């Protein structure tokens, strides 16, 4: 009987030791992946902040050209300098190497349930929405939708000098409905993109703070 108990105890201890070793390995892997996620989220944030700045500039440029079309005094150099920002597109770039590693290991390796859910929501929902709206959603494709129309509309007001656009004379007429509607659409979609980006920034900040709490 004692011999059977000794065998049982030995097997149990070996099982517990193996389990504790696996838990230790998972904890080390979790810490490493979370640290890598934090680094990549910081890079994503830089890219997002650049795109936010670009869309805000695009809205300011729309206001500049509204003033020009309404006969207000504007700086012609600014018109040429910022013309391309009327229709400029941006790419939504996310770094997903650490997240792909996490998925390969198993999302459950992240022991904090709230953090785990926030990570999944950020990468599998918010990032995907941003990419689709920024790069695929037809109304928000500014270059494709507006470049030709804007070029035709302003072709008699601008010239190309030294490889850049230069506006050379006043608008000189009452702005038509089409150009004012285009300005309205550009502002609307850029503002909508800004809302999406700013929500994602909040999510990144939240996940980054939670990661800090887990690895520190």
Buried (B, 14 or more C-beta within 10 A) or exposed (E): EEEEEEEEEEEEEEEEEEEEEEEEEBEEBBEBBBBBBBEBBEEBBEBBEEBBEBBEBBBEBBEBBBBBBEEEEBEBEBBBBBBBBBBBBBEBBBBBEBBEBBBEBEEEBBEBEEBBEBBBEBBEEBBEBBBEBBEEBEEBBBEEBBBEEBEEBBEEBBEEEEEEBBBEEEBEEEBEEEBEEBBEBBBEBBEBBBEBBEEBBEBBEBBBEBBEEBBE
